[in-house]
Amino acid sequence: MPAGTPISLNNQQILRALSPFNILLNDEQMNQLREYISLLLRWNERISLTAIDDPIEIVGRHFGESIYSTQLLPVENCRLVDIGTGAGFPGLALKIASPDMKLTLIESNKKKCAFLAEVVRVLELTGVEILPERFEQIRPEGVFADVVTSRAVGEFKPLLSWSAKALKRRGHLMVWVGAEDSTRIAISQGWTWRPATHLPDSQRRFILIGRPLGPL
C-alpha cells in the first residue's frame, strides 16, 4: 500500500492542537507527524486503525496524549516496550518526540503490524522492533525494558504481572486509563504508583505511572 497524499496541516495548526499539552516539535518532527497521519487515514480505509478521521483531532488525541507523557517520565535514550500498540500509540508518537530511544512495539494483529512497518519505513525511523505477538507469548525476563507502556490496557492483571518481570530495576510502567481503571490499578499489590495525572483536554482519561516493589 503506497504512502498517502500529504495532508493539508500547517505547522501553526499542529502546534495549536498540541498547545494544551505544552508540546513543541521541530520542523522535521512536524513533517513526520503529517506523513504519519496521511498513512494512518489511507490505511484506515482498509483496516480499522482509529475511529477519529479529523487530522486536527488526531494530532491532539493520539499524538498530544501520547507525547504529553514525556513531561511526566522522560524516555529519551531509554528502552521502551509498547504493548498492544495498535496504530502506534503511544510508541511511535514517543519515538518521533524522542528519536534516540530504542522502541519495541508489541501488536498481535498482523495487518496493524504491516501498517506499523510502513510508518517506520516511510518516516525512516531507526531502532524500532515490531513483534507480531501477544505480549503473554513473549518471555518477559529477556526484555529488560526501562519503560513499558500501554494505551489499551484491557485486563490489567496480566499486564502488571508481565511488566513486573520485563522491567529493569527502577523501571516504570505507564498506562493510559479511565478513572475507574486508574483507581483499580492503583491499589494493585506489589506496585507503587504515582498519583494519576489528568490528561489535558479530557474529562475522564488519565496517565498512571508505577513501578514494581522490590529491593532499593
Backbone as numpy.savetxt, mean C-alpha at the origin, in Angstrom:
# Nx Ny Nz CAx CAy CAz Cx Cy Cz
-1.48 -6.14 -22.86 -2.32 -4.95 -22.86 -1.44 -3.71 -22.86
-1.57 -2.81 -23.81 -0.68 -1.66 -23.92 -0.94 -0.63 -22.84
0.06 0.24 -22.64 -0.11 1.32 -21.67 -1.25 2.22 -22.09
-1.89 2.83 -21.11 -3.04 3.67 -21.38 -2.65 5.03 -21.92
-3.61 5.72 -22.50 -3.41 7.09 -22.94 -3.25 7.98 -21.73
-2.25 8.87 -21.70 -2.05 9.72 -20.53 -3.32 10.49 -20.17
-3.61 10.58 -18.89 -4.79 11.30 -18.45 -4.48 12.78 -18.34
-5.51 13.59 -18.36 -5.32 15.05 -18.36 -5.39 15.59 -16.94
-4.43 15.18 -16.12 -4.28 15.73 -14.78 -3.01 16.57 -14.76
-3.11 17.85 -14.44 -1.90 18.64 -14.35 -1.34 18.59 -12.93
-0.14 19.10 -12.77 0.52 19.02 -11.47 -0.27 19.72 -10.37
-0.89 20.84 -10.71 -1.65 21.58 -9.71 -2.84 20.76 -9.20
-3.50 20.06 -10.12 -4.64 19.22 -9.71 -4.19 18.08 -8.81
-3.05 17.48 -9.14 -2.53 16.39 -8.32 -2.18 16.89 -6.93
-1.45 18.00 -6.87 -1.03 18.53 -5.57 -2.23 18.99 -4.74
-3.25 19.51 -5.41 -4.46 19.92 -4.68 -5.17 18.71 -4.09
-5.22 17.61 -4.85 -5.87 16.40 -4.35 -5.09 15.78 -3.20
-3.77 15.98 -3.21 -2.92 15.43 -2.15 -2.77 16.36 -0.95
-3.23 17.61 -1.08 -2.99 18.61 -0.03 -3.59 18.24 1.33
-4.77 17.58 1.41 -5.26 17.20 2.75 -4.32 16.25 3.48
-3.47 15.56 2.72 -2.55 14.57 3.30 -1.14 15.16 3.52
-0.99 16.44 3.18 0.29 17.13 3.36 1.41 16.42 2.60
1.11 16.05 1.35 2.05 15.31 0.50 2.52 16.20 -0.64
3.83 16.24 -0.84 4.42 16.93 -1.98 5.23 15.92 -2.80
4.97 15.87 -4.09 5.71 14.99 -4.99 6.49 15.84 -5.99
7.61 15.30 -6.47 8.35 16.01 -7.51 7.75 15.70 -8.88
8.29 16.34 -9.92 7.72 16.20 -11.26 7.76 14.75 -11.75
8.87 14.07 -11.48 8.98 12.68 -11.93 7.94 11.80 -11.24
7.75 11.99 -9.95 6.76 11.21 -9.21 5.34 11.48 -9.70
5.06 12.74 -10.02 3.72 13.06 -10.54 3.51 12.46 -11.92
4.56 12.42 -12.74 4.45 11.75 -14.04 4.18 10.26 -13.86
4.86 9.64 -12.90 4.61 8.23 -12.61 3.18 8.01 -12.14
2.71 8.90 -11.30 1.33 8.79 -10.81 0.33 8.89 -11.96
0.55 9.82 -12.87 -0.35 9.95 -14.02 -0.35 8.68 -14.87
0.84 8.14 -15.15 0.93 6.94 -15.96 0.26 5.77 -15.26
0.45 5.68 -13.96 -0.17 4.62 -13.15 -1.69 4.68 -13.28
-2.25 5.88 -13.11 -3.71 6.03 -13.17 -4.22 5.69 -14.57
-3.48 6.06 -15.61 -3.88 5.71 -16.98 -3.95 4.19 -17.14
-2.94 3.50 -16.65 -2.94 2.03 -16.71 -4.07 1.45 -15.88
-4.26 1.99 -14.69 -5.30 1.49 -13.80 -6.68 1.58 -14.44
-7.00 2.72 -15.03 -8.32 2.90 -15.64 -8.49 2.04 -16.89
-7.41 1.87 -17.66 -7.49 1.04 -18.87 -7.70 -0.43 -18.50
-6.90 -0.92 -17.57 -7.03 -2.32 -17.15 -8.34 -2.56 -16.40
-8.84 -1.54 -15.76 -10.07 -1.67 -14.98 -11.27 -1.99 -15.87
-11.14 -1.71 -17.16 -12.22 -2.07 -18.10 -12.29 -3.57 -18.32
-11.18 -4.27 -18.05 -11.10 -5.72 -18.28 -11.20 -6.53 -16.98
-10.53 -6.04 -15.94 -10.56 -6.76 -14.66 -10.90 -5.76 -13.56
-11.48 -6.25 -12.50 -11.91 -5.38 -11.41 -10.73 -4.99 -10.54
-10.31 -3.73 -10.64 -9.18 -3.23 -9.87 -9.59 -2.17 -8.85
-10.55 -1.33 -9.23 -11.01 -0.26 -8.35 -12.44 0.12 -8.71
-13.21 0.49 -7.69 -14.57 0.97 -7.92 -14.57 2.46 -8.23
-13.44 3.11 -8.11 -13.32 4.55 -8.33 -12.81 4.79 -9.75
-13.52 5.59 -10.53 -13.09 5.85 -11.90 -12.78 7.32 -12.16
-12.87 8.16 -11.14 -12.53 9.56 -11.28 -11.05 9.76 -10.92
-10.23 10.25 -11.87 -8.79 10.35 -11.61 -8.44 11.17 -10.37
-9.15 12.27 -10.14 -8.87 13.10 -8.96 -9.15 12.31 -7.69
-10.26 11.58 -7.68 -10.58 10.78 -6.49 -9.57 9.65 -6.30
-9.08 9.09 -7.39 -8.04 8.05 -7.29 -6.78 8.62 -6.64
-6.42 9.84 -7.02 -5.23 10.48 -6.43 -5.38 10.57 -4.92
-6.53 11.05 -4.46 -6.71 11.22 -3.02 -6.93 9.91 -2.29
-7.88 9.13 -2.77 -8.29 7.93 -2.04 -7.20 6.85 -2.06
-6.60 6.60 -3.21 -5.62 5.53 -3.31 -4.19 6.02 -3.00
-3.76 7.06 -3.69 -2.39 7.52 -3.49 -2.25 8.32 -2.20
-3.17 9.23 -1.96 -3.08 10.05 -0.75 -3.13 9.22 0.52
-4.12 8.33 0.60 -4.26 7.51 1.81 -3.08 6.56 1.99
-2.49 6.13 0.89 -1.33 5.24 0.98 -0.09 5.99 1.44
0.23 7.07 0.74 1.48 7.80 1.00 1.42 8.54 2.33
0.25 8.90 2.78 0.10 9.58 4.09 0.78 8.79 5.20
0.80 7.48 5.06 1.36 6.62 6.11 2.85 6.89 6.34
3.56 7.44 5.34 4.99 7.70 5.52 5.24 8.80 6.55
4.22 9.60 6.86 4.35 10.60 7.91 4.24 9.98 9.29
3.70 8.78 9.34 3.54 8.06 10.61 4.66 7.06 10.83
5.15 6.49 9.72 6.20 5.48 9.80 7.05 5.57 8.53
8.24 6.16 8.60 9.09 6.28 7.40 9.43 4.90 6.84
9.41 4.78 5.51 9.68 3.48 4.87 10.85 3.55 3.89
11.48 4.72 3.76 12.62 4.84 2.86 13.73 3.89 3.29
14.32 3.18 2.32 15.42 2.24 2.56 15.04 1.00 3.37
13.77 0.75 3.56 13.36 -0.44 4.31 12.94 -1.56 3.35
12.71 -2.73 3.91 12.11 -3.83 3.16 10.65 -3.92 3.57
9.75 -3.66 2.63 8.32 -3.60 2.91 7.60 -4.71 2.15
6.72 -5.39 2.83 5.90 -6.46 2.24 4.44 -6.04 2.32
3.78 -5.95 1.16 2.38 -5.52 1.10 1.50 -6.73 0.80
0.61 -7.05 1.73 -0.22 -8.24 1.64 -1.58 -7.92 1.03
-1.99 -8.72 0.05 -3.27 -8.49 -0.62 -3.28 -7.15 -1.32
-2.22 -6.87 -2.07 -2.01 -5.53 -2.61 -3.03 -5.11 -3.65
-3.70 -6.06 -4.29 -4.74 -5.72 -5.26 -4.19 -4.94 -6.43
-4.61 -3.68 -6.56 -4.15 -2.83 -7.65 -2.84 -2.12 -7.31
-2.21 -2.51 -6.19 -0.91 -1.95 -5.85 -0.91 -0.95 -4.72
-1.99 -0.94 -3.93 -2.08 0.02 -2.83 -2.15 -0.70 -1.49
-1.31 -0.26 -0.57 -0.45 0.92 -0.61 0.93 0.71 -1.24
1.32 -0.55 -1.54 2.70 -0.87 -1.87 3.33 -0.04 -2.97
2.74 -0.02 -4.17 3.36 0.69 -5.28 3.28 2.20 -5.11
2.23 2.69 -4.46 2.17 4.12 -4.16 3.31 4.52 -3.24
3.60 3.69 -2.24 4.71 3.95 -1.33 6.04 3.86 -2.06
6.15 2.97 -3.03 7.38 2.84 -3.81 7.65 4.11 -4.62
6.61 4.70 -5.18 6.77 5.95 -5.92 7.25 7.06 -4.98
6.69 7.11 -3.78 7.06 8.15 -2.83 8.42 7.90 -2.19
8.79 6.62 -2.03 10.05 6.24 -1.38 10.78 5.24 -2.27
11.39 5.71 -3.34 11.90 4.81 -4.38 13.03 3.89 -3.96
13.70 4.19 -2.85 14.83 3.36 -2.45 14.45 2.16 -1.60
13.18 2.03 -1.27 12.79 0.87 -0.46 12.70 -0.38 -1.34
12.88 -1.54 -0.71 12.71 -2.83 -1.39 11.29 -3.30 -1.10
10.56 -3.66 -2.15 9.13 -3.93 -2.03 8.78 -5.32 -2.52
8.01 -6.04 -1.71 7.41 -7.31 -2.13 5.90 -7.16 -2.10
5.27 -7.46 -3.23 3.81 -7.41 -3.35 3.28 -8.83 -3.34
2.37 -9.11 -2.43 1.74 -10.44 -2.35 0.29 -10.31 -2.78
-0.08 -11.01 -3.85 -1.43 -10.93 -4.41 -1.77 -12.26 -5.07
-2.84 -12.90 -4.60 -3.18 -14.24 -5.09 -3.87 -14.23 -6.45
-4.44 -13.08 -6.85 -5.15 -13.00 -8.13 -4.14 -12.81 -9.26
-4.05 -13.78 -10.17 -3.03 -13.76 -11.22 -3.22 -12.60 -12.19
-4.47 -12.24 -12.49 -4.71 -11.12 -13.41 -4.26 -9.81 -12.78
-4.49 -9.66 -11.49 -4.01 -8.45 -10.82 -2.48 -8.42 -10.79
-1.87 -9.59 -10.65 -0.40 -9.66 -10.70 0.13 -9.23 -12.06
-0.59 -9.58 -13.13 -0.19 -9.14 -14.47 -0.26 -7.62 -14.57
-1.29 -7.04 -13.99 -1.40 -5.58 -13.97 -0.24 -4.96 -13.18
0.04 -5.51 -12.01 1.14 -4.99 -11.20 2.46 -5.04 -11.95
2.70 -6.14 -12.65 3.94 -6.28 -13.42 4.01 -5.23 -14.52
2.88 -4.92 -15.13 2.86 -3.90 -16.17 3.16 -2.51 -15.59
2.62 -2.21 -14.44 2.92 -0.93 -13.79 4.41 -0.82 -13.49
4.97 -1.89 -12.93 6.41 -1.90 -12.61 7.24 -1.69 -13.88
6.83 -2.33 -14.98 7.58 -2.21 -16.24 7.48 -0.80 -16.81
6.26 -0.29 -16.91 6.05 1.01 -17.54 6.67 2.14 -16.72
6.55 2.06 -15.41 7.10 3.10 -14.54 8.60 2.92 -14.28
9.15 1.80 -14.80 10.58 1.49 -14.65 11.00 1.47 -13.18
10.19 0.80 -12.37 10.48 0.67 -10.95 11.45 -0.50 -10.74
12.39 -0.31 -9.84 13.34 -1.37 -9.51 13.15 -1.79 -8.06
13.66 -2.98 -7.74 13.55 -3.46 -6.36 12.15 -3.86 -5.98
11.37 -4.36 -6.95 9.99 -4.79 -6.69 9.86 -6.26 -7.05
9.33 -7.04 -6.12 9.07 -8.47 -6.32 7.56 -8.70 -6.20
6.99 -9.48 -7.11 5.56 -9.78 -7.10 5.38 -11.27 -6.87
4.68 -11.64 -5.82 4.44 -13.04 -5.49 2.96 -13.36 -5.70
2.65 -14.21 -6.71 1.25 -14.54 -7.01 0.72 -15.66 -6.11
0.66 -15.39 -4.82 0.26 -16.40 -3.85 -0.55 -15.75 -2.74
-1.22 -16.59 -1.96 -1.80 -16.13 -0.71 -0.68 -16.04 0.33
-0.76 -15.06 1.19 0.35 -14.90 2.13 0.49 -16.09 3.06
-0.62 -16.80 3.33 -0.55 -17.98 4.20 0.29 -19.10 3.61
0.48 -19.07 2.29 1.27 -20.10 1.62 2.76 -19.78 1.61
3.13 -18.62 2.11 4.53 -18.19 2.12 5.10 -18.36 3.52
6.25 -18.97 3.60 6.88 -19.20 4.90 7.34 -17.87 5.49
6.74 -17.41 6.59 7.04 -16.06 7.08 8.44 -15.92 7.65
9.01 -17.00 8.17 10.32 -16.90 8.81 11.43 -16.49 7.84
11.19 -16.67 6.54 12.19 -16.29 5.55 11.99 -14.92 4.93
11.04 -14.16 5.45 10.70 -12.87 4.82 11.59 -11.73 5.31
11.77 -11.59 6.61 12.63 -10.55 7.21 12.22 -9.14 6.77
10.97 -8.79 6.99 10.47 -7.47 6.60 10.67 -6.46 7.72
10.99 -5.23 7.33 10.98 -4.12 8.29 9.55 -3.65 8.54
8.75 -3.69 7.47 7.35 -3.24 7.56 6.48 -4.20 6.75
5.35 -4.59 7.33 4.31 -5.32 6.61 3.09 -4.41 6.55
2.49 -4.30 5.37 1.30 -3.46 5.21 0.15 -4.28 4.65
-1.06 -3.81 4.93 -2.24 -4.40 4.30 -3.37 -3.37 4.34
-3.94 -3.13 3.16 -5.07 -2.20 3.06 -6.38 -2.97 2.85
-6.27 -4.29 2.83 -7.45 -5.15 2.68 -7.33 -6.27 3.71
-7.57 -5.92 4.96 -7.25 -6.81 6.06 -8.09 -8.08 6.05
-9.41 -7.97 5.92 -10.25 -9.16 6.01 -10.17 -9.76 7.40
-9.93 -11.07 7.47 -9.76 -11.74 8.76 -8.37 -11.42 9.28
-8.31 -10.70 10.40 -7.02 -10.16 10.81 -6.15 -11.12 11.61
-6.72 -12.15 12.23 -5.91 -13.03 13.07 -4.82 -13.76 12.29
-5.11 -14.34 11.11 -4.01 -14.94 10.33 -2.95 -13.92 9.92
-3.38 -12.70 9.62 -2.43 -11.65 9.25 -1.49 -11.34 10.41
-2.04 -11.24 11.63 -1.21 -10.94 12.78 -0.24 -12.08 13.07
-0.72 -13.29 12.97 0.12 -14.45 13.25 1.27 -14.53 12.25
0.98 -14.34 10.97 2.00 -14.41 9.92 2.99 -13.26 10.07
2.48 -12.06 10.29 3.34 -10.88 10.37 4.28 -10.94 11.56
3.82 -11.50 12.67 4.67 -11.60 13.86 5.93 -12.42 13.57
5.82 -13.38 12.67 6.97 -14.23 12.31 7.76 -13.65 11.14
7.12 -12.81 10.32 7.77 -12.26 9.13 8.58 -11.01 9.41
8.24 -10.30 10.48 8.89 -9.02 10.77 10.24 -9.20 11.45
11.18 -8.33 11.08 12.43 -8.26 11.80 12.18 -7.74 13.21
13.17 -7.87 14.06 13.08 -7.30 15.39 12.82 -5.79 15.27
11.86 -5.31 16.02 11.41 -3.92 15.99 10.73 -3.55 14.67
10.34 -4.54 13.89 9.57 -4.26 12.68 8.13 -3.91 13.02
7.42 -3.34 12.05 6.06 -2.86 12.29 5.07 -3.40 11.26
3.85 -3.62 11.72 2.70 -3.91 10.86 1.86 -2.64 10.77
1.46 -2.31 9.55 0.64 -1.12 9.32 -0.58 -1.51 8.50
-1.77 -1.25 9.04 -3.00 -1.65 8.37 -3.94 -0.46 8.23
-4.71 -0.47 7.15 -5.73 0.54 6.87 -7.07 -0.11 7.20
-7.79 0.42 8.16 -8.98 -0.27 8.67 -10.09 0.73 8.98
-11.30 0.18 9.15 -12.41 0.96 9.65 -12.36 1.03 11.17
-13.27 1.80 11.76 -13.24 2.04 13.20 -13.42 0.74 14.00
-14.35 -0.11 13.58 -14.61 -1.35 14.34 -13.41 -2.27 14.30
-12.83 -2.47 13.12 -11.65 -3.33 13.02 -10.47 -2.74 13.78
-10.36 -1.42 13.77 -9.28 -0.78 14.52 -9.37 -1.12 16.00
-10.57 -1.09 16.54 -10.76 -1.42 17.96 -10.48 -2.89 18.22
-10.94 -3.76 17.35 -10.74 -5.20 17.54 -9.27 -5.57 17.46
-8.56 -5.02 16.47 -7.15 -5.36 16.30 -6.31 -4.82 17.46
-6.66 -3.62 17.94 -5.86 -2.97 18.97 -5.85 -3.70 20.30
-6.78 -4.64 20.50 -6.79 -5.40 21.76 -6.22 -6.80 21.56
-5.59 -7.04 20.40 -5.02 -8.36 20.13 -3.87 -8.64 21.08
-3.83 -9.83 21.60 -2.75 -10.23 22.48 -1.46 -10.44 21.70
-0.34 -10.15 22.35 0.96 -10.37 21.73 1.45 -9.21 20.89
0.71 -8.11 20.88 1.08 -6.94 20.08 0.96 -5.67 20.91
1.75 -4.67 20.55 1.58 -3.34 21.12 1.26 -2.38 19.98
0.27 -1.53 20.18 -0.25 -0.69 19.10 -0.19 0.78 19.47
0.13 1.59 18.48 -0.01 3.03 18.64 -1.49 3.39 18.57
-1.88 4.56 19.10 -3.26 5.01 18.89 -3.57 5.09 17.39
-4.75 4.68 17.01 -5.14 4.71 15.59 -5.13 6.15 15.09
-4.67 6.32 13.85 -4.61 7.64 13.23 -5.72 7.77 12.20
-6.54 8.79 12.37 -7.65 9.05 11.46 -7.11 9.56 10.13
-7.59 8.98 9.03 -7.14 9.41 7.70 -7.81 10.73 7.32
-7.04 11.69 6.81 -7.65 12.94 6.35 -8.72 12.68 5.29
-9.71 13.55 5.26 -10.79 13.46 4.28 -11.61 12.19 4.41
-11.60 11.56 5.57 -12.39 10.34 5.79 -12.98 10.37 7.19
-14.19 9.89 7.32 -14.85 9.85 8.62 -14.65 8.52 9.33
-14.36 7.45 8.56 -14.40 6.12 9.18 -13.17 5.27 8.91
-12.13 5.82 8.28 -10.96 5.01 7.96 -9.76 5.47 8.79
-8.98 4.49 9.21 -7.85 4.76 10.10 -6.63 3.98 9.64
-5.45 4.44 10.07 -4.22 3.65 9.96 -3.82 3.22 11.37
-3.54 1.94 11.49 -3.16 1.36 12.77 -1.78 0.75 12.63
-0.88 1.11 13.52 0.52 0.65 13.46 0.86 -0.07 14.75
1.41 -1.28 14.62 1.79 -2.03 15.80 3.02 -2.88 15.55
3.53 -3.45 16.61 4.65 -4.39 16.48 4.47 -5.51 17.48
5.00 -6.69 17.17 4.86 -7.83 18.08 5.60 -7.56 19.39
5.03 -8.02 20.47 5.72 -7.96 21.75 6.87 -8.96 21.75
7.97 -8.58 22.32 9.12 -9.47 22.36 10.21 -8.88 23.22
11.37 -9.49 23.25 12.47 -8.97 24.05 12.94 -7.62 23.54
13.31 -6.73 24.46 13.79 -5.41 24.10 15.20 -5.50 23.53
